[in-house]
Amino acid sequence: MTGRHSNEIDEQEPVTEPLVVRDRRKIDPETGQVRTQPEAAEAPAADAPAAHAGPSLGESIVDDAVAAPSDVEKELAERTADLQRLQAEFANYRKRVDRDREAVVTAAKASVVNDLLPLLDDFERAEQHGDLTGAFKAVADKLVASLQRIGLEPFGAEGDPFDPSVHEAVQHNTSPDVSGPTVTTVLRRGYRFGDRTLRAALVGVTDHEPGEAPVEGELPVEQLSDENAQQ
């Protein structure tokens, strides 16, 4: 039976697909007009690429483009702040260097001037004794003028109020003619250079001495003199 069935299958005619003829001519032979090409059929949904999860390439580029300016601006602000801080530090450094340089120059000048003070004392004593004359006086005057021009200033004169910070008292007297501690004698001048005192002045100081109180019932001496003059 199996052999018979096989023979029946072999004897059947093969199945053939119908022949389809398509006219792909661009010009219609009957009308002579140009045929319009039919639009390509849409691809079946099965052939469409499957949607992938997550952001697409375009979305990633847009996100990076939006985020990039924010990072750049932040970095620019940090660099600007660093630059401003460096500029401020450099300005402070220059001021400090200039201040230190000026202090060094002033200290050097003060040291030289301080060494010349004994010479100025000799000039002053010679002038008091009348020995500072002629060319010697001209040289002394030029030296004193040059020192005063760069900042040397003498101090200490009779009648000045006594100041223990710049006066060194070596004599002390009392008198009713002064109202308080007063310089009445200058033994040696003091000198200052700028804001610093190079040498204190040696002076004699006189304090106020109150007069004796009049005895009860007696008139002051001045009033007695006036009454005697009137008599």
C-alpha positions in Angstrom: 0.0 0.0 0.0 2.8 2.3 0.7 4.3 1.7 -2.7 1.0 2.4 -4.4 0.6 5.7 -2.5 4.0 6.8 -3.5 3.3 6.1 -7.2 0.1 8.2 -7.0 2.1 11.2 -5.6 4.7 10.9 -8.3 2.1 10.8 -11.1 0.5 14.1 -9.9 1.4 17.2 -11.9 3.7 19.7 -10.3 2.0 22.8 -8.9 3.2 26.0 -10.7 2.5 29.6 -9.8 0.6 31.7 -12.4 2.8 33.9 -14.6 2.3 37.6 -14.0 3.4 40.0 -16.6 3.9 43.7 -15.5 4.1 46.5 -18.0 6.9 48.7 -16.8 7.0 51.0 -19.8 7.1 54.6 -18.9 5.0 55.7 -21.9 1.6 54.3 -22.5 1.5 52.8 -26.0 -2.2 53.5 -26.4 -2.4 57.1 -25.2 1.3 58.1 -25.7 1.3 59.8 -22.3 3.9 59.4 -19.6 2.8 57.1 -16.9 3.1 58.1 -13.3 5.2 55.7 -11.2 3.2 54.3 -8.2 4.7 55.3 -4.8 6.7 52.7 -3.1 4.7 50.6 -0.7 5.2 51.3 2.8 7.4 48.8 4.6 5.5 46.4 6.7 5.5 47.1 10.4 7.4 43.9 10.9 10.4 45.2 8.9 10.5 48.5 10.9 13.3 48.7 13.3 12.3 48.1 16.9 12.3 51.2 19.1 15.1 51.1 21.5 14.9 52.2 25.1 16.7 55.3 26.3 17.5 58.6 24.7 18.4 58.7 21.0 21.6 60.1 19.6 19.9 63.4 18.8 18.6 63.7 22.3 22.1 63.0 23.8 23.6 65.7 21.6 21.0 68.3 22.6 21.5 67.5 26.3 25.2 67.8 26.0 24.9 71.1 24.1 22.6 72.5 26.8 24.7 71.3 29.7 28.1 72.4 28.2 27.5 76.2 28.4 26.7 75.9 32.1 30.0 74.1 32.9 31.9 76.6 30.8 30.4 79.6 32.6 31.1 78.0 36.0 34.7 77.4 35.1 35.0 80.9 33.6 33.7 82.4 36.9 36.2 80.4 38.9 39.1 81.5 36.7 37.9 85.1 36.9 37.8 84.9 40.7 41.3 83.4 40.8 42.6 86.1 38.5 41.0 88.9 40.7 42.4 87.3 43.8 45.9 87.2 42.3 45.7 90.8 41.2 44.7 91.9 44.7 47.5 89.9 46.2 50.0 91.4 43.8 48.8 94.9 44.5 49.1 94.3 48.3 52.6 92.9 47.7 53.7 95.9 45.7 52.4 98.3 48.4 54.2 96.3 51.1 57.4 96.3 49.2 57.2 100.0 48.5 56.5 100.6 52.2 59.4 98.5 53.3 61.7 100.1 50.8 60.7 103.6 52.0 61.2 102.5 55.7 64.7 101.2 54.8 65.7 104.4 53.1 64.4 106.5 55.9 66.2 104.4 58.5 69.5 104.8 56.5 69.1 108.5 56.3 68.3 108.8 60.0 71.4 106.8 60.8 73.7 109.1 58.8 72.1 112.2 60.2 72.4 110.9 63.8 76.1 110.5 63.3 76.3 114.2 62.3 74.6 115.5 65.4 77.8 116.0 67.4 79.1 118.1 64.5 76.0 120.3 64.7 76.6 120.7 68.4 80.1 122.0 67.7 78.7 124.5 65.1 76.2 125.8 67.7 78.9 126.2 70.5 81.2 127.9 68.0 78.5 130.3 67.1 77.7 131.1 70.7 81.3 132.0 71.3 81.6 134.0 68.1 84.0 131.6 66.4 81.7 130.6 63.6 82.7 133.2 60.9 83.9 133.4 57.4 84.1 130.3 55.1 83.7 128.1 58.1 80.2 129.6 58.8 79.2 129.3 55.1 80.1 125.6 55.1 78.2 125.0 58.4 75.1 126.9 57.1 75.0 124.8 53.9 75.3 121.5 55.9 72.6 122.5 58.3 70.3 123.6 55.4 70.9 120.3 53.5 70.1 118.2 56.6 66.9 120.2 57.3 65.9 119.8 53.7 65.9 116.0 53.9 63.8 116.1 57.1 66.0 117.0 60.1 64.2 119.2 62.6 65.7 120.7 65.8 63.5 121.3 68.9 63.8 122.5 72.4 63.5 126.2 73.1 63.1 128.3 76.3 59.4 128.8 77.1 58.3 125.4 75.7 56.0 123.3 77.9 58.0 120.4 79.4 57.3 117.1 77.6 59.1 114.1 79.1 58.8 112.2 75.8 61.2 114.7 74.0 62.8 116.6 76.9 65.4 115.3 79.4 65.3 117.4 82.5 68.8 117.8 84.2 67.9 120.9 86.2 64.8 121.7 88.3 63.7 125.1 89.8 60.5 126.6 91.0 59.0 130.0 90.4 55.7 131.8 90.7 56.1 133.2 87.3 55.2 130.0 85.5 51.9 128.3 85.5 53.3 124.8 85.0 56.4 122.8 84.2 58.2 125.0 81.6 61.6 124.7 79.8 63.6 127.7 81.1 67.1 126.5 80.1 68.3 124.6 77.0 71.6 122.9 77.5 71.5 120.8 74.3 69.1 120.8 71.4 67.0 117.8 70.5 66.5 116.6 67.0 63.8 114.6 65.2 63.9 113.1 61.7 60.5 112.6 60.2 58.4 110.8 62.8 61.3 109.5 64.9 63.1 111.3 67.7 66.9 111.0 67.2 67.8 112.7 70.4 66.0 114.2 73.4 66.8 117.8 74.4 68.7 118.4 77.6 66.8 121.2 79.5 66.3 122.8 82.8 62.7 122.8 84.0 60.9 125.3 86.3 57.8 124.4 88.1 55.1 126.7 89.4 55.6 127.8 93.0 52.5 129.3 94.7 53.0 132.5 96.7 52.6 132.6 100.5 49.0 133.1 101.6 48.5 136.5 103.4 48.0 136.4 107.2 44.4 137.1 108.3 43.8 140.8 108.9 46.8 141.8 106.8 46.5 143.3 103.3 48.5 142.0 100.4 51.7 143.8 99.6 50.4 145.3 96.4 47.4 146.8 98.1 49.6 148.3 100.9 51.8 149.9 98.3 48.8 151.5 96.6 47.4 152.9 99.8 50.8 154.4 100.8 51.0 156.0 97.4 47.6 157.6 97.8 48.6 159.0 101.2 
